[in-house]
Amino acid sequence: MMTSSEPSRVGHTVRKKSWTDLAVFGGKPAFPEKLHVGRPNIGNRQRLLERIDAALSRRWLSNNGPLVQELEQRISQFIGVKHCVATCNGTIGLEIAIRTLGLSGEVIVPSFTFVATAHALQWLNLTPIFCDVDLHTHNIDPHQVERWITPRTTGIVGVHLWGRPCEVEKLAEIAARHRVALLFDAAHAFGCSHQGRMVGNFGNLEVFSFHATKFFNTFEGGAIVTADDALAAKARAMRDFGFASHDEVIEAGTNGKMSEVCAAMGLTGLECLDEFIAANHSNYQRYQTELADLPGIRLLPFEGNEKFNYQYVVVEVDDTITQITRDQMLDVLQAENVLARRYFHPGCHRMEPYRSRFPDAGLPVTEMLAERVLVLPTGTAVAADEVSGVCEIIRLLVAHGAQLRDVLASRAART
Ligand code: T4K
């Protein structure tokens, strides 16, 4: 199916023969247009506009409309989970899930995540207790979780970072043994599986983000999924001010509803998931081939016979080997119009209000990864030859690492 999401190119890529041609030194940027991390996957524009048109004709724009109901049903089927409650974004989804589980006191959460994970707890006056992550998977380290459990702990929030599922069995065992709730922030992991089961089937509840930058988007949006009837009913009421029926309020709820126009985008995107995955997968494979064996550059692998959405292409830069630092590399890439990102720098524990509260959080792996990780552009808006162009620049930087480190450092010192 042809969709409107194929990359469109204006102008040509400029090839760098020598490091002196780099844009940071006055050369022409390699790419005439900016390459983003998280350029939205659009899907079939015509289907989207038809759906929006139908919603306008129905004059039903929000409040659990037919498109939202259809999206929830399709997502439940896709994941194989009983309940899906669509929300206006992932952050509100997390807040509703946290309240639905009745969490209080302290909740254990990784610091190496988008700050929304921690803020959702803080916003509800809970105390996020930051836990370190595993060096290889970047996910919450179950052994470290045990370390932080106290009588005040009521829950654990795992984040399936980059779409790679957490060690869900170990976390479930720890949560059961300590009688605390287990919630997953699955913002990155829509369409991914663990041991053949789709993400969305683990813990007490899981929460997706369908933000524009995500693999599957509803402009803004999210969803809470669970197999538990009571939790689903509670989350559904909380999403709608606490209403259980027209005149009956059973909870102090909020407004977390998804609009019909967002659901229209979601339904259209669901029909194009295979195309999104194919584009991401092929970009990932190209990065893998072209960055293979590059000293000091580790591309995080997607391993095993599982489903992945390949939305985040993540490299670790070990500057004891590359010499050029991750941040110098980022500056060079940005000048070439490659808007790579250093997600998630600094860790949440280095941001306010957490930094003042936990000055000595003691999270060595998080600290190290926050200094090493670079996320590279991919998605349906990024073409194969653009991926090759990005890899070519990275190879050039590594080949002249020591020289560039010094030149860039002395330039920075002069400015
Ligand atoms: N948990 C986790 C683990 C998360 O990663 C997130 C969100 C959440 C929870 C919360 O879910 P939501 O409440 O957002 O549903 C972006 C996204 O805004 C955020 O949703 C996402 N994680 C995070 C990882 O990335 P920023 O601050 O990096 O966004 P921004 O504006 O810099 O955009 C990123 C890139 O995408 C830029 O290069 C521009 C490009 N872009 C962005 C938008 C919105 C486009 O090309 N088109 C667009 O429409 O946070």
Residues whose N, C-alpha, C, O or C-beta is under 5 A from the ligand:
A	BS01	T4K	H36 V37 G38 R39 P40 N89 G90 T91 T113 F114 A116 T117 D185 A187 S209 F210 H211 A212 T213 G221 L339
